[in-house]
Amino acid sequence: MTRVLFAVLMFTSCAVFAQGQEEKRAEIRKMRTETLAKLYQVHPKAKGSIASAYGYAVFSNAGINLIFASLATGRGIARDNKAGRDIFMGMGSVGVGLGLGIKDFRGIFVFKTKKAFDDFVNDGWEAGAHADAVAKDGKSGGALEGAISVAPGVELYQLTEAGLAIEATIQGTKYFKDNDLNAGK
């Protein structure tokens, strides 16, 4: 009887875990769709750039700056346009420098080459100086938004969703495959 009960509990636990993972994947896909729709409204030419690119990645990031330190975390999805597959990813960022505030933003990477895409998905490092001034409540406000070249063959769009932040930091950001969300899909 205990073996049967154990087997039922294990099966139920696996099913709940899988359901939770699929819900997370669906949430990330929804974020991607909404972010791209907003990007195309703000920068209509981005649609053609993304369609003709080798691939792209969309991340939802939340960051906080407290005087001399900044932290950010988020989730996202990389799309290999050529193979037609998605790779779920996470990100984390730590920085030092002057700053104060909280910011919720979206990052959209556009990869012009297979090498740029593969390097990002497999290595995922980005490091550099960062200066920003944002005041936005989700409906109004302003933030400097547009594509910038961040590496050979890689452009980045940043859309600020909400927040108030003034910062000048040196940050290290790690983008990485989310093994849990990529398993079993």
N, C-alpha and C positions, 0 to 999 in steps of 0.2 A: 504494500500500500504506500509506504514512504517513497519507493522508487517512482511509482506512478505520479504521486503528488509532486515530487521533485521534477520529473519530466514535464508536467503541466506548468509548473512555475517557471522553468527554464524557457519553454516555448513561449509563454506569455511575456516574459521579460524581453526575449529577443524581438517579439512582435511589437511591443511598446517602444523599444529602442529604435527599431526600423521605422515605425510610424513617426517618432520624434525627429529622426534624421530626415525623412521625406518632407515633413512640415518645415524644417529649417531650409532645406533645398528650395522648396516652393516659395518661401519668404525671400530668399536671396534672388531667385529668378524674378519675382515681382519687383523687388528693389531695382534690378537691372532694367526691366521694362520701363518703369516709372522714371528712372534716371535718364535713360536714353531719350525718352519722349521730351523731357525737360531740356536736355542738351540740344536736341534738334530744334526746339523753339528758340532757344537763346542763340545757337550757332547752327543755322540750317545747313551750311556746307559740311559740317561734321558727319552728317548722314552718309554722304558719298565717300568721305575719307574712311569711315569705319567699314562701309560695304566693300571697298576695294583693298582694304588692309589685309595682311596675313591673319591678324587676329586682334582682339581687344580684351580689356579687362575692366570691370566696373566694381568699385569698392565703396562701401558705406563706412565712414570713419567718424569717430567721436573723439575729440581731443580736449585736454585741459592744460592750461599753463598757470603755474604758480610761481611767480617771481623769477626764480633761477632754473626751474625745471619744467619740462613739458612731457606729457604722456599722451599717446593715442592708441586706440585699438579699433579693429573693425573686421568685417567679413566681405567677401566678394566672390566674383566668378570670372574666370578667363575663358574666352571663346576662341577656339581655333576655327576660323572661317573656312580654311581649306579642308580640314578633316570633318568639320561639322560636329565638334564635340565640346563639351563644357568641362572645366576643371574648377572645382570649388576651392577657395583659398581663404586664408586669414592674413591679418597684418598686425604688427605691433610697432610702436615707435617710441623712442626716448630721445630727449634733447636737453641741451643746456643753453642758457642764454636768458635774456630779459624777456619777460612775457607775463601777461595776466589775462585770464578769460577762459571761456568755454566755447567750443565750436563743433558743430555737426555739419559735415561736408561729404560730398561725393567726389571720388576721383575716377576719371575715365582715361585709361591708357590705350593708345592706338599703336599697334606694332606693325611697322611697314615690312619687316622681313621675318622669315622663319627663325633665324638666329636670335633676333631681338626677342621674339615671343618665347622661344625655348629657354633662353638665358633668364628671362623674367620668371617663368613658371618653375624652372628647375633650381635657380639660384636666388632670385628674388630680392637681391639687395639694392637699396637706393640710399645714398647718403649725400648730404649737402647742407649748405646754408639755406635758411628760410626766413623770409621777412613777409609779414602779412598784417593787414589791418582790415578787420571785418566788423560790420554792424548789421545784423540781419535778424528778423523775427520769424522767418518762414514764409512771410507774405510780402513784406516790403523791406527796404534797406538795400545796401549795396555791398558788393565785393568784387574785386578785380577777378574777372573770369575770362579765360581764353586758353587756347592751346599753346603750350610751350614745349620746346624740345628738351627732354631730360636726359637723353642718351642717344647714341647713334641708332637711327631707325625707330625711335620711340617718342611719341608726343603725349602730353598730359593735359587734360581739361580738368578743372576743379570747379565744382558748383557748390556754393555754400548754402546749406539748408536753413540753418539758424545759428545764432550765437553772437557773442560779443568778445572779440579777442584782439589784442595788440601784442605782437610778438616779433622778436628777432632772435632766432635760435640756430644752433647747429644740431641737426637731427640725424639719427640713424634709423632707418625704417627697414624692417624685414617683412617681406611678403613670402608666404609659404603655402604649400599645398595643405589643405585640410584633409588629413587621412581618414578621419571619421566620416565626413560627408562624401568623400569620393569612393568609399568602400561600398560594394554591393549595388552600385548604380549601373 
